[in-house]
Every structure is written in structure tokens, then in C-alpha cells.
Amino acid sequence: VDKSVEETKSAEYFKRDLTGHYPKQLLENIVLAMVSKENDVEGKDEQNLPDSVRWYLRILRFADRMDFIRCRGIGADFPGLTVTRTLGFDATRLDLPAQLTRDFTAEPDNKTEFQRHLEAAMHGAADLARVTGQLQDRRKKSYTRVYGLNSDGSKISENFEWTTEPVQRMNQFIDDNVRRKMAQQAGIIVCSDPSHKACKADQKKGITRGIHNSWYDLRQVTIPAGMTLLEKMQYEHDPSLLSPATQKALAKEVQRLRSEGIRMNPGTLTQTTLASEEARKVLEQRGIAVVSEKRPYFTNQGFPKEREMLVPEKIAKLDAQQNAPEGWTCSVL
């Protein structure tokens, strides 16, 4: 639809599709917030909006205008909560409540707890945008430089916006950002060099002290089960904001990484290796079983045949329902 009616039409479609699924007054409030989203930019009066609508409006504006970092980039003083306007991203458009922003300061030692929480989360959002797109990052510590990632982020973005599972993919990227930080805390160098030459990793007896930005290396870092999404976004920039339980779990995993390192990718295993008891024990520790199955092949004469082959297979994890004791039932709350 035309830009001039974009907000109105979005609100109409929203109400049309959700009527009957939520209370009528709730939908009316959010619809009014959607229609009013650009009032502050257009200079329209907002005095007559109910307080409940104003809260929805603030949430919509914050989400909508945080997204500006992707297309406009961020300046060296991002998030710039204490200045009128910053390069690319304008924090004054976030529409934060005055009672929360009046004590904002640029002095690190004088920042309120709310400001610290907010800034750490916003930096985490900028990091996410950096690895999933072409964000212009002018911060003193560019995320991709800190972790030796591709300068443009293209090789790890994997067409993020085109994926059929955007939420799952987003969570994967957020978790990987947490894993990089944990590896760094453990003294493991992080890089994107396929050969590991750039990070000069110490590789001995199947263990490496350099971690590559591939699924195999990164997935060996275990994220605490109770770590919240907010904590994941804040971890890179202010770990002190995390709950004591999360900090304790992170410290435990970092210590494990320091002592055990990262297991090197074994590559393609031969039939002799797969048949050995020692190899099977190691694979089992990594959640992989060795199974026998028939594989088709052609003889030198071109005749099709089958041969028993040993192949690695991921060990299936039981879900909550399967793990429950007999007589128990599981439900989604």
C-alpha cells in the first residue's frame, strides 16, 4: 500500500485477522497505537490518547525505530541516549518514558541500572544486526573485528531475512554470539579463517585452543539452560547485569572450556576408524552412534550391488513426553 496509508492499512488488517481471538478493547487500543505510531514525527497532537494506548505506542515505536540500525548504521557514540541525534541512529525517536530517561548520563560510573540494562541490550541488538546483515558499525569495538568475522558479515548471514524460520534462525545467531563471548572468556581465540592459521590455534591430540565460526566448533560451547533472551543480548557488553545463577553457570562452562578446549572436527572417518572401540567411545561422548547399514554401489562391470557400511548417526534425544515417568503427562503452558 502507499506509504501515506501504511499505518492505517496495517491496523485494519491487524484488527480484521485477530478479531475474535483477543478481547475487543485490547484490539482497539493496539489498533489506535498502530495508527498513531508516526504522530510524533508528523507533529500531531497525542494528548487525547489514553495511558494504556501510550504504553502500546511506546513499545511499537521502540521496536520499529531500533530496526533503523540495520538500514542507517550506528555511530561511534551508539546508542546515544544522552545526545540529541547521532549518526544514522536517532535515540530520541525511541519514545522512552520521561521518568526513565531524566537521569540518563554519559558518565559510565553514574548510569542508572535501567540505563545500563537498556544500553547493553541495544548493543546486543547491534551485534545481531552486524552478523545478519550489512550494518555500518562505527563503534570503537566493532563486533566483527573483535571476533575475527568476515568484514561484511555476508558469509554468516545466510540470507537471514529470506529464511522460512526467522525466529529459529534469529535465536541461533543470538546463541552463537553468546558462544563466541564464552570462548573468548576461556582464552580460546575466535576467528573465521577456515584453516585456523589466522588465529594460530594450538592443536594437539584432537583439541584446539582456537574456535572457528562454524556450527561444529561453536556448538561445543554449552549455553546455560536458564539464560534469558535479555541476558543473551546483554552478555557481550555488561555481564554484571546477569543473574547470579546465570553468571555461575557461565563461569562453570568457561572453566570447562579452559581445561578441555574445543574438540577438532574429525573430518571423514574411515571404516577402520569407525570400527575401533576407542573411536566409538569418543563419538558417543559427542552424541554420535556408529550404525551399520546397506549402501548401494556399482561394480567395475557396472552392476548395482549393496554393501554393509559403518556410518556415524546422531543419537536422537528423547523429548519431554518420552522422558516422563510412566503415568505422567506433559503439556505446553
C-alpha positions in Angstrom: 0.0 0.0 0.0 1.0 3.6 -0.4 3.3 4.9 2.4 0.8 7.6 3.3 -1.8 5.0 4.4 0.6 2.3 5.5 -0.1 2.6 9.3 -3.8 2.8 8.8 -4.0 -0.3 6.5 -1.7 -2.3 8.8 -4.1 -1.5 11.7 -7.1 -2.6 9.6 -5.5 -5.9 8.6 -4.4 -6.5 12.2 -8.0 -6.0 13.6 -9.5 -8.0 10.8 -7.3 -11.0 11.4 -7.3 -11.1 15.2 -11.0 -10.2 15.9 -12.5 -13.0 18.0 -9.1 -14.2 19.2 -8.5 -11.4 21.7 -10.7 -9.0 23.8 -12.2 -6.3 21.7 -11.0 -3.4 23.8 -7.4 -4.7 23.7 -7.5 -4.9 20.0 -9.0 -1.4 19.8 -6.2 0.0 22.0 -3.4 -1.6 19.9 -5.1 -0.5 16.6 -5.1 3.1 17.9 -1.5 2.8 18.8 -0.6 1.4 15.4 -2.4 4.3 13.6 -0.7 6.8 15.9 2.8 5.4 15.5 4.2 8.3 13.4 2.3 11.1 15.2 5.4 12.4 16.9 7.3 12.6 13.5 4.3 14.4 11.9 3.7 16.8 14.7 0.2 15.5 15.5 -1.4 16.0 19.0 -1.2 13.0 21.3 -2.7 14.5 24.4 -6.1 12.7 23.9 -4.5 9.2 23.8 -5.4 7.0 26.9 -2.4 5.9 29.1 -2.9 2.3 28.1 -2.6 3.2 24.4 0.5 5.3 25.1 2.3 2.2 26.6 1.5 0.1 23.5 2.6 3.1 21.3 5.9 3.3 23.1 6.5 -0.5 22.6 5.7 -0.2 18.9 7.9 2.8 18.4 10.8 1.3 20.2 10.8 -1.9 18.1 10.2 0.0 14.9 13.0 2.5 15.4 15.5 0.1 16.8 15.2 -1.5 13.4 16.7 1.7 11.9 20.2 0.4 12.9 20.0 -2.1 10.1 19.5 0.4 7.3 21.1 3.6 8.7 24.0 2.1 10.7 25.3 3.3 14.1 27.7 5.9 15.1 30.7 5.8 17.5 28.6 7.0 20.4 25.8 4.5 19.9 23.2 4.2 21.4 23.5 7.9 22.1 20.8 8.1 24.7 22.2 11.3 26.1 22.6 13.3 22.9 20.0 14.9 20.6 20.9 13.0 17.5 23.7 10.5 16.5 25.0 9.5 13.1 22.5 7.1 11.4 20.5 6.1 14.5 18.5 8.7 16.5 17.8 7.5 20.1 15.4 10.4 20.7 12.8 8.7 18.4 12.5 5.7 20.7 9.8 7.4 22.7 11.1 6.3 26.1 9.1 7.4 29.2 10.4 10.6 30.7 10.5 9.2 34.2 13.1 6.6 33.0 15.2 8.9 30.9 15.6 12.0 33.0 18.6 10.6 34.8 20.4 9.3 31.7 24.1 10.4 31.7 27.2 9.8 29.6 29.3 9.2 32.7 29.9 5.4 33.0 30.0 5.5 36.8 26.8 7.4 37.2 24.5 5.5 34.9 21.2 4.2 36.4 20.6 0.4 36.4 17.9 0.9 33.8 20.2 2.8 31.5 22.9 0.1 31.9 20.3 -2.7 31.1 19.0 -0.7 28.1 22.4 0.1 26.6 23.7 -3.4 27.0 20.6 -4.8 25.3 20.8 -2.3 22.5 24.5 -3.1 21.9 23.5 -6.7 21.7 20.9 -5.9 19.1 23.5 -4.0 17.1 25.8 -7.1 17.3 23.0 -9.2 16.0 22.4 -6.8 13.1 26.1 -6.9 12.4 26.3 -10.7 11.8 23.0 -10.9 10.0 23.4 -8.1 7.5 25.5 -5.2 6.3 25.3 -2.9 9.3 27.6 0.1 9.2 29.3 -0.2 12.6 31.3 2.8 13.8 31.7 1.8 17.4 35.2 1.7 18.8 35.0 -2.0 19.2 33.3 -3.4 16.0 31.8 -6.8 16.7 33.2 -8.4 13.6 36.7 -7.1 14.3 36.7 -8.4 17.9 35.8 -11.9 16.8 37.7 -12.0 13.5 34.5 -12.4 11.4 34.1 -11.5 7.8 34.2 -7.8 7.4 30.8 -7.6 5.6 29.1 -10.4 7.5 27.8 -11.9 4.3 29.3 -15.4 4.8 27.5 -15.9 8.1 24.2 -14.0 7.3 22.8 -16.9 5.2 20.1 -14.8 3.7 18.7 -14.2 7.2 15.6 -12.2 6.0 14.6 -14.9 3.5 14.6 -17.8 5.8 11.3 -19.8 6.3 12.1 -20.0 10.1 13.1 -16.4 11.0 12.6 -16.8 14.8 14.6 -20.0 15.0 17.3 -18.5 12.8 17.4 -15.3 14.9 17.8 -17.4 18.1 20.6 -19.4 16.5 22.5 -16.2 15.7 21.9 -14.8 19.3 23.1 -18.1 20.8 26.2 -18.1 18.6 27.1 -14.6 19.8 26.9 -15.8 23.4 29.1 -18.8 22.5 31.8 -16.5 21.0 31.9 -14.5 24.1 32.2 -17.6 26.3 35.0 -19.0 24.2 36.8 -15.7 24.4 36.4 -15.6 28.2 38.0 -19.1 28.2 41.1 -17.8 26.4 40.1 -19.5 23.1 40.8 -17.4 20.1 37.8 -16.9 17.8 38.3 -16.4 14.0 36.7 -17.1 10.7 39.8 -18.4 8.9 38.9 -21.9 7.6 42.4 -23.2 8.1 42.8 -21.7 11.6 46.1 -20.1 10.5 44.9 -16.6 11.4 44.1 -17.5 15.0 47.3 -19.6 15.4 45.4 -22.1 17.4 47.3 -24.7 19.4 46.1 -28.0 18.1 47.3 -31.1 19.9 45.7 -34.6 20.4 42.5 -33.6 18.8 42.0 -30.4 20.9 42.2 -26.9 19.6 42.6 -23.6 21.5 41.1 -21.7 18.6 37.4 -21.8 17.8 36.1 -21.4 14.3 32.8 -19.7 13.5 31.3 -23.0 12.2 28.5 -25.0 13.6 30.8 -27.8 14.8 33.1 -25.6 16.8 30.5 -23.1 18.2 28.0 -25.8 19.1 30.5 -27.4 21.5 30.0 -24.4 23.8 27.1 -25.0 26.1 24.8 -22.1 26.9 23.1 -22.2 30.4 19.6 -23.6 30.1 18.2 -20.8 32.3 19.8 -17.9 30.4 17.1 -15.5 29.3 16.9 -13.8 25.9 17.6 -10.4 27.6 20.7 -11.8 29.3 22.0 -13.2 26.0 21.7 -9.8 24.4 23.5 -8.1 27.3 26.2 -10.6 27.9 28.7 -9.2 25.5 28.6 -5.7 26.9 27.8 -5.9 30.6 28.0 -9.5 32.1 27.5 -8.0 35.6 23.8 -7.4 34.8 23.1 -11.1 34.5 21.5 -13.0 37.4 23.8 -14.7 39.9 22.6 -18.2 38.7 23.4 -17.4 35.1 26.8 -15.9 36.0 27.6 -19.1 38.0 26.6 -21.4 35.1 28.6 -19.3 32.6 31.7 -19.4 34.8 31.4 -23.2 35.1 31.2 -23.7 31.3 34.1 -21.2 30.7 36.2 -23.2 33.2 35.4 -26.4 31.3 36.5 -24.8 28.1 39.7 -23.7 29.6 40.5 -27.2 30.8 39.2 -29.2 27.8 39.4 -26.9 24.9 37.4 -27.5 21.7 37.5 -30.9 20.0 38.7 -30.7 16.5 36.5 -31.7 13.6 37.4 -35.3 12.8 36.5 -34.9 9.1 35.6 -38.0 7.1 36.2 -41.2 9.2 37.4 -44.4 7.6 35.7 -47.7 8.0 38.7 -48.8 10.1 38.3 -45.8 12.5 34.6 -46.3 12.8 35.1 -50.0 13.7 37.5 -49.2 16.5 36.3 -49.2 20.1 38.2 -46.1 21.0 36.6 -44.1 18.2 33.2 -45.3 19.1 33.6 -44.1 22.7 34.7 -40.6 21.6 31.8 -40.4 19.1 29.3 -41.5 21.7 30.5 -38.7 24.0 29.7 -36.3 21.2 26.2 -37.7 20.7 27.0 -39.8 17.7 26.5 -43.6 17.3 28.1 -45.9 14.8 25.5 -48.0 12.9 25.6 -50.5 10.1 23.5 -50.0 7.0 23.5 -51.2 3.4 24.8 -48.7 0.9 24.4 -49.1 -2.9 27.4 -49.1 -5.2 28.4 -50.2 -8.8 30.9 -52.9 -9.6 33.7 -52.4 -12.1 31.4 -54.0 -14.6 28.6 -51.6 -13.9 26.3 -53.9 -11.9 24.4 -52.4 -9.0 25.1 -54.0 -5.6 24.8 -53.3 -1.9 27.5 -53.4 0.8 27.3 -53.2 4.6 28.9 -50.0 5.7 29.6 -48.4 9.1 28.2 -44.9 9.3 28.0 -42.2 12.0 24.5 -41.3 13.1 23.3 -38.6 15.6 21.8 -40.1 18.7 18.2 -39.0 18.9 17.3 -37.1 22.1 14.1 -38.1 23.8 11.5 -35.3 24.2 9.9 -34.3 27.5 6.9 -36.7 26.9 9.2 -39.7 26.3 11.4 -38.8 29.3 8.4 -38.5 31.7 7.9 -41.4 34.2 5.1 -43.8 33.4 1.7 -42.3 34.2 3.0 -38.7 33.8 1.7 -36.3 31.1 3.3 -33.2 29.6 1.5 -30.1 28.4 2.5 -26.7 26.9 1.6 -23.9 29.3 
